[in-house]
Amino acid sequence: MTRTIVITGASDGIGASAARALAQEGNRLVVVGRSAAKTKAVAQDIGADHFLADFTELLQVRELAAALKEKYPRIDVLANNAGGIMGSREVTVDGHEKTFQVNHLAPFLLTELLMEVLVDSQATIINTSSAAHRFMAKFDMADLDSEKGYNNRAAYGNAKLANILFTKELQKRHGHRGINAAAFHPGVVGSNFSAESAGILKMGYSLLNRFMLTPTQGAETLVWLASTEPGVVWTPGEYYVKRKQAKISATAQETDLARQLWERSEAMVASCDPRPRGR
């Protein structure tokens, strides 16, 4: 049976590389990106379907989910790969700090909106995180939008920590329904990932680019998680580096924090829902 695999952030970098590799295995790929030209080019190259969505606007995430549900009654793999390192603090049209929204709130919302299709498909959900969660994060549940003393490194680390907490709570809440979730670190990849960052962080990435992994190398763990059997080859709910389960920070292991983040994320995306609410 041909599997349907949806990858966000697939117009470039590891998302595009993973899409190409998984298409070669005979899967039906659905690539999602922000750039119309780049996303279309990747899709045409591998014979995939494509959709456009800018995760800085949650309405576009809702529209994407509706379009995916309408076209695909089955989604075997959802790879939440879209993300980025931002520069100075920006607030989205939804009122949230851009780094947190693009890296966590948008994929959280997309996953939630697709949940019934994913459960019916007994799907694998893969969240692209980072080792940055261990040394950059300064997580404050009361300040998820980084209103107090913004630092772009900390904002990114917090978002990548949120990816792991989300993965663990996702497995806890929906694992018994057939969902298999995993988070992974792709390594330090030379791509356009840091294009919106600034200052020393952007300069550091530029100087080190020649020593970084290629997007193909960075995509290897994503491809592995999408291609192998959860519960047999890898353990759902865990975090992986180079195809192996890896250590996470003490904060990422806090089960109560994962629950709180889920509930707070639900409230944050609900507040941006344009649909009228009943009394």
Phi, psi and omega in degrees: 000131178288129181268146176260123183237122178256127178235122175270161183062038188257012180275351184197175170059216185290333178296315178293319180295318178296320179299316180297316181295317182288330176294324179294340178275000177094011179279160173267112184264142173235112183258136181239132179209174179266323181276121181299313183294312182293317182295316179297321181296316178297314181300314180295324182297325184247005180069040183253163169281158177215153178223151178251137176201132175258115186285359173281358178228110186293336175299323178292329175293318178297318179294322177298313180300317179298318180293320179294317180295325181291323186268331186237102178291345179226131173230112185277328179220131170244116178255107177277088188250343182297141179176186179173164175257121183264171179264248179290161183295129176232147177250132181283174177296342179272356177089015181245153177300134191299316181300314182293320181293310185294318184276332183235304187299317181296310177295327175301312181295315180301315180297315179299317182292332180266002193304317183294321176295318181295320178294315179300330181270355185052053193279160169260133178242122185244125180247123180281112179251211181192153173295346178301339180296339184273331186234355178252332189293140170225073194285127179225107182300335180275356182218054182293338179266013173051050179279340182257110174058061183301136173221125187294328177294314180295320179299319179292314178301320178298318181294320180289328172295318178300324178301320181286316177301319177298316180301315183292318180288327176299315179294321180295318184279328188235001179300322180291347178264002177107000179281140176234111185250149176209151173243155179209158175253121183281350188096178179272106190255136175279104181203194177271016186303322184265017186302330182262005177279178183212168172062220185298322182299313179293318180298319180298316178297321181294317181292325183270357187308321183293340181261358184278167175290155172282159176304324178297317178294319180295333182277351189302317182289323176300312180299318180298313179297323181285338188259344187249170187271117178295145182085347178242305181271323179220159185263121179300147178088003184249178185243135188234145174224128180053044177067019179228145176298135186234164180288142175241166181292161178300322180297323181291346180266359184281106184295324180290325177294321178298319178296315180298318180297318179300312182295320179292322179295320177302317181292321182293318180283331178293325181292344179256011180280117182284351183288144180294143180260145177285165179280000000 
